[in-house]
Amino acid sequence: PLLVEQSAERTDRILQQITDPDMFWTESPITSVATNQPEFNPRQYWRGGAWSLTRIFVFEALIRQGHFAIATDLAEKVLSQPHLLDFGEYNDARTGEALGMMPFSPAAAEALVYVDYVTSKKDSYPQHC
């Protein structure tokens, strides 16, 4: 929903949820299932792990809508993960451990986007990733 034009109220609610450490903003954000749900399992396929493919869409939406501070926090959080260079298909949402297929080229591409972003002038960053 963040990738398309939304009302400010709806966008604010989504941003509150995805940046809530008790929901989606874990050590390896953004989880595929909210951490406060009974189905959450940080190591299971699409049951709580954090995926680079999903996260990069959220990152792009944040940039498009001008939420540069949150985009910066997301990029820096991912880049600080100890398992980043394993380039896992997805990550354990609690520890950041790389899981699934490795190396996974979209995870490597995600890291390159974040490195480019945090080393550039963020308010003039391109409107696409």
N, C-alpha and C positions, 0 to 999 in steps of 0.2 A: 504493500500500500504506500510506502514512502516514495516509491519511484514515480508515482503519478501524482498529479495535483490533488491535494486534499485540503480540507478545511484546517485552519490553524489549530482548532480545538482537537480534532482527530489526530493530527500530527503530534501535538503535545502529549496526548495520551500514549501514543505509540512510543515516542521518545522516552517517556517516563518508564514504560515497561521494559524496553530493550536495555536501558541503562541501570535498571534495578538489579543489584547483586543477588537479590532473593528470587530473581526470575531468569534473566538471560545474560547478565553482565558478569560472567564468571572469570576465572583465571584465563580461560581461552574463550572469549566471547564469540559469537552470539550463539547460544545453544539452540538445538533444533526442537527441543521441548523445554518449557519453563521448568526451572529447578524445583518449584513448589508443587509440581504435579506428581501424582503417584507413579506415572509411567516413566518418569525421568530416570535415565541410566546413562551416566556420562561417557560410557565406553561402548554403548550399543548403537548400531547403525540406525540413524534417524530416530533415536529415542532419547537423545540428550547430548550427543556429541556435537562439537562445533565444526562447521564445514566452511572451507575457504570460499567455495562457490556461492554460498548463501551470504556470507559475510561481505564479500566484495560488492554484491548488489546493495546491501545496506550502506556500505561506505559510499558508493556512488550516489545513492539517494541523499545521504547527509550532505555531500558536496553540492549537489544540484539545488538543495533547499537552503544552502548557506549555513548549515550547522557545523562550522569549521572546528569549533572546540571539541565537539563530540567525535567528529571524524579524526581529529588529532589524537584524542584519547584512545580511540579504537586502534588506530595504526600503531601507536606507541605500545599499547598493551600487547598486541600480536607480536610486534618486533622484539619485545623483551622476553618472549617465551623461550625457555631453555631448549625446547625440542624443535624450534622453528626450522632449522636447517635440515631436519629429517624429511621435510616436505611431505607430511602424511596426507592421505586422502581426507581424513578428518582428524580431530583432536579430542582427547579426553577433556571434557569441559572443566574439570576441577584441577587437573595437573598440567594440561597442555601437551601431554604425551602424544606423539604422532601415532596414528592408528590407520589401519586399512592399507591400501596400496601405497608403496613408497619406491622411489620418489614419484610424486604426483605433480605433474607440470602446472596445473592450475594453482596449486599451493605455492609453487615457486614464483609464478607470475604475480600472485597476490602480494607476496613479500616485496617484489620489485616495485609494484605500485605504491606500497606504503613507504618504502625507502625514498622513492622519488618524491612523494608527497611531503614527508617530514623534512626533506632537505630543500624544498622549494618554498617560494612565497605562497602560503596557503590561500590567501584571499584572491589570488589570481590563478589558482590551479584550474586546469581545463575542466569543462563541464561534463566530461566523460572520462572513464578510466580505460 
